[in-house]
Amino acid sequence: MFRRQTGPVLHTERLLLRLPRNSDYAAWANIRHEGHDFLAPWEPARADDYAARRSFLNRVYWAERSAKAKTAMPFMITKRSTDRLLGALTLDNIRQGASMAATVGYWIGPEFARQGYMREALDAVVHYAFSELDLSRVEAACLPENKASRGLLEQAGFKYEGVAQSYLQIAGRWRTHVLYANLRGDRRGKTSAGQGINAE
């Protein structure tokens, strides 16, 4: 049965970003399994049932509720030409009111890394955050030695803001992270986020 797409859908030149679906489970489980060694050094330790179908379906339900409430926007990144799943990017902890900010986190399968896909997805989500959610600030954090992630953030217009001691547990240890932010109307330098991007 055809199910109407819920939540925002972002289109870029090569990608389509949308909320996760129950039918994504097999592709998601495969890419997470195949990419375990590539992703594990940069991510928090996962619960034993993280890759179980029931856990994934619970996250799909959470994604729909969060998007409706505009507290988080968990996007699956798919290739437009093939609908193949490449990774995911979540705009999380969305705060309105005086803060008008959110945090972004992302991962991509090793087969698709370093091909500009995540830069394209990140630009789309930052543009969406500023133009559709009316946020003023998008934040990100990564391990200091994660040169690929730091390079991605800097290319996407994020600026280094400092260090957070013992910020997240990675592989069972509290790790210090470097902090970045992209500001709407940033006077610290021009950002190209949003060029050639459309949102539904």
Residue pairs with C-beta under 8 A, 6 or more apart in sequence:
3 21
5 18
5 19
6 19
6 64
6 67
6 68
7 18
7 19
7 63
7 64
7 67
7 68
7 73
8 18
8 19
8 67
8 73
8 128
8 132
8 199
8 200
9 16
9 17
9 18
9 199
9 200
10 16
10 17
10 18
10 75
10 124
10 125
10 128
10 197
10 198
10 199
10 200
11 17
11 80
11 124
11 197
11 198
11 199
11 200
12 80
12 120
12 121
12 123
12 124
12 196
12 197
13 120
13 196
14 79
14 80
14 81
14 117
14 120
15 77
15 78
15 79
15 80
15 86
15 117
15 120
15 121
15 124
16 78
16 79
16 80
16 83
17 75
17 76
17 77
17 78
17 89
17 121
17 124
17 125
18 75
18 76
18 78
19 60
19 63
19 64
19 67
19 73
19 74
19 75
19 76
20 28
20 56
20 59
20 60
20 63
20 74
20 76
20 88
21 60
21 76
22 56
22 57
22 60
24 56
24 60
24 76
24 85
25 53
25 56
25 57
27 84
27 85
28 56
28 76
28 85
29 51
29 53
29 56
31 85
31 86
31 87
31 109
32 39
32 51
33 51
34 109
34 110
34 111
35 107
35 109
35 110
35 111
38 109
38 110
38 113
39 107
39 110
40 171
41 170
41 171
42 107
42 142
42 143
42 146
42 149
42 170
43 107
43 170
44 168
44 169
44 170
45 169
45 170
45 171
45 172
47 55
49 55
59 74
62 74
63 72
63 74
66 72
66 73
66 74
67 73
67 74
70 94
70 96
70 133
71 93
71 94
72 90
72 91
72 92
72 93
72 94
73 90
73 91
73 92
73 94
73 125
73 128
73 133
74 88
74 90
74 91
74 92
75 88
75 89
75 90
75 91
75 121
75 125
76 85
76 88
77 85
77 86
77 87
77 88
77 89
77 108
77 117
77 118
77 121
78 84
78 85
78 86
79 86
79 117
85 109
86 108
86 109
86 112
86 117
87 106
87 107
87 108
87 109
87 112
87 117
87 118
87 121
88 106
88 107
89 104
89 105
89 106
89 118
89 121
89 122
89 125
90 104
90 105
90 106
91 102
91 103
91 104
91 125
91 128
91 129
91 133
91 138
92 102
92 103
92 104
92 105
93 102
93 103
94 101
94 102
94 133
94 135
95 101
95 102
99 137
100 134
100 135
100 136
100 137
101 135
101 136
101 137
101 138
101 139
102 129
102 133
102 135
102 137
102 138
102 139
103 138
103 139
103 140
103 141
104 122
104 125
104 126
104 138
104 139
104 140
105 140
106 118
106 121
106 122
108 117
108 118
113 148
114 148
118 152
119 152
119 155
119 156
122 152
122 153
122 156
122 193
123 156
123 192
123 193
123 194
123 195
123 197
124 197
124 199
125 138
126 138
126 156
126 157
126 182
126 191
126 193
126 194
127 193
127 194
127 197
127 199
128 197
128 199
129 135
129 138
130 136
130 138
130 184
130 193
130 194
131 194
131 199
132 199
135 184
136 183
136 184
137 181
137 182
137 183
137 184
138 158
138 181
138 182
139 179
139 180
139 181
140 153
140 158
140 179
140 180
140 181
140 182
141 164
141 167
141 168
141 177
141 178
141 179
141 180
142 149
142 150
142 153
142 177
142 178
142 180
143 149
143 170
143 175
143 177
143 178
144 150
144 163
144 176
144 177
144 178
150 178
150 180
153 180
154 160
154 180
156 182
156 191
156 192
156 193
157 182
157 186
157 189
157 190
157 191
157 192
157 193
158 180
158 181
158 182
159 180
159 181
159 182
159 183
159 186
159 188
159 189
160 178
160 179
160 180
161 179
161 180
161 181
162 178
162 179
163 176
163 177
163 178
163 179
164 176
164 177
164 178
164 179
165 176
166 174
166 175
166 176
167 174
167 175
167 176
167 177
168 174
168 175
168 177
169 175
182 191
182 193
